[in-house]
Amino acid sequence: MPPMSWDSAIRYAALVEIAESVDPKGSYGAAEFARMNSAGCTFLQAIYGDDLATDIDPHLGQIVTFGFLAVTASKELVAAIRGTDTILEWLHDASFLLVPIPIAGAHGYTEDGFTAVYRSLRTGSPDGSPTAKDSIKGYLDAGTAASVTICGHSLGGALATLLALDVALNTSCRTPGVYTFASPRTGDHLFAGCYAAAVPDSFRIANRQDLVPQLPPILPLPYEHVNSAYELNPPPDAIAPTIPCMHHLTTYLWLMARLAGASGFDLDPDCMSTGHAGI
């Protein structure tokens, strides 16, 4: 398992939080650009895609923003991918079907909903721009970027996992860094093995009381998590024991900040239990 800095994990989670602050039907503006600049990044392009369709809300084809590409002064390209409230609807559907992975050079099977969203990811504009992987490849080939780090929360964690494997196998960046938060299992054991071989610098962070990383289940289908796992353990009676509260990115940031000894990260007020104590 590679070493990990909680300070680095917090940095990438904070970038994902910027992506989550943008309304899915909205666009990035001055406020988001300023937050990126404060984090040492310059905005390049937005990432768009079809939102996750469920039986409860079957809106496949509804194009929304999923995140952004940004670059640092040291030419680190960062892809930050948000989660979605629809993940909770997806949990209720619980079909968890496997389909062949659509990434060239990869093998195994991946969850059909995640795979469909990944195939739809585009950059720049919502109407047929290059794929997220092809945009990253273009920035690498042009010399705008020299390294790549991909980060995501929830559904965004699954999409980041797929994008990282695509980048590792099909661009000049053979060693992308990956930070995922609350990611569900993305594929089967064959996919997980392929990912481990191609993407060793991967950090999968999960709250042990969060339901989403526990799904899809390992039975009856052979789902398996990718490497490398880092577990967060909430202190007793600190967080309201609900599925959304245990899953929120703000909860993850608060838990990681406790480990890093950092300040400035608060729980969502609705998720504070009576036993909550600040950092």
Wavefront OBJ file of the C-alpha trace (Angstrom):
o trace
v 0.000 0.000 0.000
v 1.503 3.392 -0.967
v 2.036 6.027 1.721
v -0.542 8.787 1.932
v -0.587 12.297 3.364
v -3.885 13.315 4.944
v -3.012 16.922 4.084
v -2.848 15.934 0.405
v -6.121 14.026 0.680
v -7.769 17.112 2.196
v -6.429 19.280 -0.629
v -7.990 17.084 -3.300
v -11.234 16.640 -1.373
v -11.484 20.433 -1.132
v -11.178 20.640 -4.926
v -13.963 18.090 -5.286
v -15.996 20.220 -2.885
v -15.703 23.090 -5.386
v -17.195 20.811 -8.042
v -20.014 19.857 -5.667
v -20.771 23.525 -4.968
v -21.845 24.102 -8.586
v -25.471 23.384 -9.450
v -25.562 20.445 -11.891
v -27.462 22.640 -14.343
v -25.195 25.605 -13.684
v -21.718 26.623 -14.769
v -18.406 27.643 -13.229
v -17.894 31.317 -12.511
v -15.786 33.874 -10.691
v -16.441 32.452 -7.222
v -15.317 28.949 -8.202
v -12.314 30.260 -10.143
v -11.222 32.243 -7.071
v -11.452 29.138 -4.865
v -9.400 27.165 -7.388
v -6.796 29.938 -7.526
v -6.567 29.903 -3.730
v -5.853 26.177 -3.963
v -3.082 26.832 -6.505
v -5.071 25.759 -9.575
v -6.175 27.446 -12.777
v -9.451 26.338 -14.364
v -9.199 24.712 -17.784
v -12.543 23.112 -18.671
v -15.752 21.838 -17.157
v -16.620 18.138 -17.293
v -20.149 17.254 -18.444
v -22.024 13.983 -18.657
v -25.356 12.174 -18.435
v -26.549 11.997 -14.840
v -27.044 8.600 -13.212
v -30.434 7.189 -14.193
v -32.517 5.193 -11.729
v -35.940 3.588 -11.696
v -37.040 6.276 -9.243
v -35.758 9.111 -11.451
v -35.076 7.782 -14.978
v -33.424 10.885 -16.425
v -30.666 9.263 -18.468
v -29.637 11.741 -21.130
v -29.981 14.759 -18.839
v -26.612 16.443 -19.292
v -25.152 18.018 -16.156
v -21.798 19.284 -14.921
v -19.726 16.658 -13.123
v -16.557 18.560 -12.350
v -13.624 20.309 -13.919
v -10.072 20.100 -15.186
v -7.521 22.504 -13.700
v -3.749 22.866 -13.793
v -1.153 24.021 -11.257
v 2.015 26.065 -11.791
v 3.988 22.806 -11.647
v 1.869 21.436 -14.536
v -0.119 19.009 -12.428
v -3.452 18.513 -14.169
v -6.246 17.829 -11.687
v -9.584 16.288 -12.632
v -12.136 16.803 -9.835
v -15.429 14.910 -10.125
v -18.424 15.466 -7.863
v -20.865 13.059 -6.311
v -24.630 13.158 -6.690
v -27.709 12.766 -4.518
v -28.910 10.321 -7.163
v -26.486 7.764 -5.700
v -29.004 7.209 -2.886
v -31.734 6.485 -5.440
v -29.346 4.107 -7.191
v -28.878 2.259 -3.897
v -32.633 1.750 -3.698
v -32.725 0.310 -7.236
v -30.081 -2.277 -6.309
v -29.808 -3.973 -9.724
v -25.990 -3.666 -9.842
v -25.590 -5.274 -13.274
v -22.114 -5.811 -14.714
v -21.095 -4.888 -18.270
v -17.773 -5.263 -20.143
v -15.430 -2.385 -19.379
v -15.279 0.027 -22.347
v -11.650 1.116 -21.825
v -9.073 0.071 -24.426
v -6.451 -2.259 -22.965
v -8.462 -2.994 -19.813
v -10.252 -6.168 -18.841
v -13.042 -7.120 -16.493
v -16.578 -5.923 -15.910
v -17.908 -2.716 -14.352
v -21.268 -1.602 -12.933
v -23.580 -0.638 -15.790
v -24.803 2.708 -14.400
v -21.296 3.975 -13.624
v -20.076 2.730 -16.997
v -22.853 4.536 -18.869
v -22.097 7.814 -17.093
v -18.357 7.400 -17.704
v -18.875 6.836 -21.423
v -20.839 10.098 -21.550
v -18.191 12.327 -19.927
v -17.187 15.266 -22.123
v -15.281 18.494 -21.512
v -15.589 22.118 -22.499
v -19.278 22.156 -23.412
v -22.204 19.761 -22.972
v -22.813 19.179 -26.679
v -20.264 16.727 -28.021
v -16.802 17.928 -27.005
v -13.864 15.494 -26.591
v -14.065 12.831 -23.913
v -12.550 13.572 -20.532
v -9.688 11.165 -21.233
v -9.019 12.669 -24.677
v -8.929 16.181 -23.219
v -6.398 15.065 -20.614
v -4.365 13.379 -23.356
v -4.437 16.616 -25.351
v -3.114 18.674 -22.431
v -0.346 16.121 -21.855
v 0.615 16.004 -25.530
v 0.661 19.814 -25.742
v 2.912 20.121 -22.694
v 0.299 22.018 -20.684
v 0.360 19.184 -18.160
v 3.201 16.930 -17.014
v 1.336 14.846 -14.424
v -2.271 13.952 -13.671
v -4.215 13.570 -10.412
v -7.847 12.459 -10.486
v -10.153 12.837 -7.493
v -13.825 12.234 -6.860
v -16.515 11.689 -4.235
v -19.287 9.083 -4.252
v -20.377 8.443 -7.853
v -17.486 10.754 -8.716
v -15.168 8.256 -7.003
v -16.326 5.498 -9.334
v -15.948 7.806 -12.341
v -12.487 8.878 -11.148
v -11.503 5.210 -10.892
v -12.570 4.544 -14.476
v -10.932 7.728 -15.763
v -7.670 6.950 -13.982
v -7.452 3.526 -15.591
v -8.199 5.033 -19.010
v -5.495 7.682 -18.521
v -2.956 5.104 -17.311
v -3.552 2.801 -20.277
v -4.235 5.288 -23.063
v -2.212 8.465 -22.506
v 1.429 9.353 -21.960
v 0.784 9.618 -18.192
v 1.302 6.032 -17.062
v 1.182 6.830 -13.341
v -1.777 9.095 -12.526
v -2.457 9.810 -8.874
v -5.946 9.017 -7.595
v -7.868 10.105 -4.489
v -11.419 8.864 -4.061
v -13.797 9.534 -1.180
v -16.831 7.336 -0.432
v -16.480 5.470 -3.703
v -18.729 2.466 -4.263
v -17.262 -0.717 -5.719
v -16.801 0.023 -9.404
v -16.300 -3.396 -10.965
v -15.520 -7.062 -10.527
v -12.370 -8.815 -9.310
v -10.885 -8.868 -12.822
v -11.313 -5.113 -13.136
v -9.867 -4.575 -9.652
v -6.792 -6.625 -10.567
v -6.324 -4.727 -13.823
v -6.623 -1.434 -11.965
v -4.121 -2.465 -9.285
v -1.535 -3.309 -11.941
v -2.049 -0.111 -13.930
v -2.759 2.483 -11.186
v -0.595 1.811 -8.115
v -0.741 5.405 -6.795
v -4.366 5.167 -5.722
v -5.892 6.180 -2.384
v -9.452 5.044 -1.672
v -10.774 6.715 1.479
v -13.946 5.428 3.111
v -15.885 6.200 6.294
v -16.531 2.818 7.894
v -20.076 3.932 8.776
v -20.901 5.071 5.236
v -23.191 2.690 3.347
v -22.145 3.688 -0.178
v -18.597 2.192 -0.098
v -20.162 -1.097 1.014
v -22.050 -1.407 -2.280
v -22.558 -3.029 -4.697
v -22.364 -6.154 -2.519
v -19.816 -8.862 -3.244
v -22.621 -11.412 -3.660
v -24.233 -12.604 -5.850
v -21.984 -10.758 -8.341
v -18.186 -10.686 -7.889
v -17.763 -6.977 -7.090
v -14.443 -6.003 -5.516
v -12.948 -2.715 -4.344
v -9.826 -1.347 -6.009
v -6.658 -0.638 -4.012
v -5.629 1.019 -1.664
v -8.019 1.407 1.273
v -7.783 4.031 4.022
v -10.541 3.905 6.618
v -12.041 6.760 8.593
v -13.493 5.958 12.010
v -15.991 8.528 13.321
v -15.751 9.258 17.049
v -18.749 8.002 19.039
v -21.823 10.238 19.041
v -20.192 12.938 16.909
v -22.138 12.557 13.643
v -25.869 12.070 13.183
v -26.259 8.369 12.279
v -28.010 8.840 8.933
v -26.966 7.605 5.498
v -26.616 11.123 3.995
v -24.636 12.484 6.973
v -22.169 9.597 6.978
v -21.764 10.032 3.215
v -21.428 13.826 2.877
v -18.087 15.121 1.605
v -18.138 17.681 4.437
v -18.174 14.740 6.870
v -15.172 13.214 5.140
v -13.301 16.514 5.258
v -14.071 16.870 8.975
v -12.874 13.340 9.724
v -9.679 13.765 7.685
v -8.971 17.128 9.295
v -9.081 15.455 12.712
v -6.398 13.019 11.555
v -4.286 15.786 10.024
v -4.693 18.128 12.981
v -6.144 20.746 10.641
v -8.792 23.344 11.396
v -11.422 25.116 9.351
v -13.495 22.068 8.389
v -16.879 21.822 10.075
v -19.628 19.262 9.912
v -22.845 20.227 8.205
v -25.003 21.651 11.036
v -27.740 19.134 10.235
v -25.225 16.316 10.784
v -24.011 17.376 14.205
v -25.172 15.022 16.918
v -25.622 16.121 20.511
v -22.199 14.673 21.305
v -20.405 16.655 18.586
v -17.184 18.392 19.512
v -15.154 20.650 17.237
v -11.590 20.063 16.126
l 1 2 3 4 5 6 7 8 9 10 11 12 13 14 15 16 17 18 19 20 21 22 23 24 25 26 27 28 29 30 31 32 33 34 35 36 37 38 39 40 41 42 43 44 45 46 47 48 49 50 51 52 53 54 55 56 57 58 59 60 61 62 63 64 65 66 67 68 69 70 71 72 73 74 75 76 77 78 79 80 81 82 83 84 85 86 87 88 89 90 91 92 93 94 95 96 97 98 99 100 101 102 103 104 105 106 107 108 109 110 111 112 113 114 115 116 117 118 119 120 121 122 123 124 125 126 127 128 129 130 131 132 133 134 135 136 137 138 139 140 141 142 143 144 145 146 147 148 149 150 151 152 153 154 155 156 157 158 159 160 161 162 163 164 165 166 167 168 169 170 171 172 173 174 175 176 177 178 179 180 181 182 183 184 185 186 187 188 189 190 191 192 193 194 195 196 197 198 199 200 201 202 203 204 205 206 207 208 209 210 211 212 213 214 215 216 217 218 219 220 221 222 223 224 225 226 227 228 229 230 231 232 233 234 235 236 237 238 239 240 241 242 243 244 245 246 247 248 249 250 251 252 253 254 255 256 257 258 259 260 261 262 263 264 265 266 267 268 269 270 271 272 273 274 275 276 277 278 279
